[in-house]
Structure formats: structure tokens, C-alpha cells
């Protein structure tokens, strides 16, 4: 009898230990399947958690009448707090979208950004979050007669492996899922595949010599008659499906100085960007341009620092016009006007 009692106690202990060991993995399975209302790709999300850390918390909230949705997923961190895997916020109302763009592009808008792979309707902001803007055919038009859109911003935590291709797969799945949840009806988008990972904050495409820029979105610069063309390098940040993009032109004088001339030509698409090219009285700033694209404003501007030998103020204006005309042509815009 004693022997059977001992066996029973041992078996119970083994089962209890097995349950204790299995519990974190069961929680992982449940959180990944249910986080963000079940829209996350399980394998991709598991790859984002560093060193096999266990997931600890998932939250989501929907305000469909306000056109808002948000969700988060966290995994094990230090003893005091968990670490963020991802945070997603989505909006279909114009006021909320304008607020987000105001935060992303303060003042005159020449803030760090990076492109996502061509064809995806988004960009990477200065914080490393990927933002997508898509039309919502099922939501019709707003009170101003503009097509309603969906803005989705996905931020990955600093300890999540968001440079991994799984980050794009996850972000795209979130966009497609929230489009359905908020009744947007956007055409589903597809992850780029391959080894593409999100760009780190403050980093973007690598600059190339001017002569090698002809095949990209900044190819117009090769035809812009820049002085001393062999000394220019171009960083291509153009994606024709995105709500913003830019070309950066760097003049190198051969001395390695940090004072080399740097010109940034930026484009922003949507009425939200009007404030970036005008002062408080609505007067257009110099070296800006405007057009109409897809029923809304498109705005372009040139900024920069340093001196470039042989490039006059009129030369700056010519560069802006060449950039704006190229952009307007790519998107079938009309009414292009260059200011200053």
C-alpha cells in the first residue's frame, strides 16, 4: 500500500512539474494566436521575440464608430517590466491622421525618413515605425469630398528583431487585418519577401554616385545639369506608392569635411501636408511647389545646408522644379506651380 502511495505522489509531482514547464509555452501559443484579434502571422511573430523569450501580455481595443484600432504584444524583459514586441495604431478619420502626420513631420517636414520596398504604400518614420496609407473604397468620401483612407502605424520594440524579414510580414498582416476590422475594404497588400527588414531609425538607403542614379526614383538628378557632376552622390528615398518620399543630393569637395553641401528634395502627398510649405498666414515659403494629385494637394520643397560651388539660388529653384515635375509626372498630377 505504501508503495502505491509513493508512486502516486511521484506521478503527481511529475505531472505538476510538467504542467509548470509547459505553462509558458501554452501562454505563448495563446497570446500569439489571439493578439491583435488573431491577425498576426504566428511563425513571423515568434521570430521577432529575442532569444526565445516568452510572450507575457497582449491587448487590443476597437472604436469602430471613431475609426480607431490599436493593439500591443509584449514579451519577457527585466524584473520590473516586459519588453514591447509591437504596437499598432490605425485610423480611418482625417483628424486623427492629420494629428499623426503632424507628429511625424513637425515644422517644415525635413525629418529623417526611409522608404519601404517599392510597391508598398508606406514609409519608415524617424522612430523606425512603418506607416502605411491606403484608400478605403468601402468608406466612401469625407465631408470635404476626399476619399477616405486608412493610416496604420506599426512600431516594433527596441529588443524585438525588427530588422528581420518577419517584421514586414507582421506589419503587412496587421494592415490587412485592420482594414477588415474597420470596414475599410482596402486592396490587400503583400509582404516583400526575401531578406528585406525594416530600416533602423536614422538610417536609409546608401548613397550612390550621381551617374548611377538613373534607374531609380531620383534619376531626374542625372539630367539636372549639376555643377561638377563627378562630386555628387544621391540617396534615393522615392517610392511611388508612398505618401512621402525624398531625394538627397550630397556634394563632396574631396576634403572629407562635414561642411559639404547637402540638398534634400522632399515630396508629400495629401492635404495634410499644406502646412509644410506655407507660413502661419498661408503664404507659400520660397523653394516650394504645389500640385493636385488624385484630388488632393501634393507639396514639394527643397532644403539643405552647406555651400555648393557653382550652384546659385536660381540653380536651387531649377532643381526643385526638375524634382517636382518628375514627381508630378510619375503620379499623373496637374497644376504644378513652383514658388520663389
PyMOL commands that set and color helices and strands:
alter all, ss='L'
color gray80, all
select helices_A, chain A and resi 2-38+42-48+50-52+64-66+94-104+137-139+166-181+210-212+219-223+229-231+271-277+313-330
alter helices_A, ss='H'
color red, helices_A
select strands_A, chain A and resi 55-63+68-75+83-91+114-115+122-124+130-135+149-156+208-209+232-237+244-251+262-269+288-293+296-305+334-339
alter strands_A, ss='S'
color yellow, strands_A
deselect
rebuild
show_as cartoon
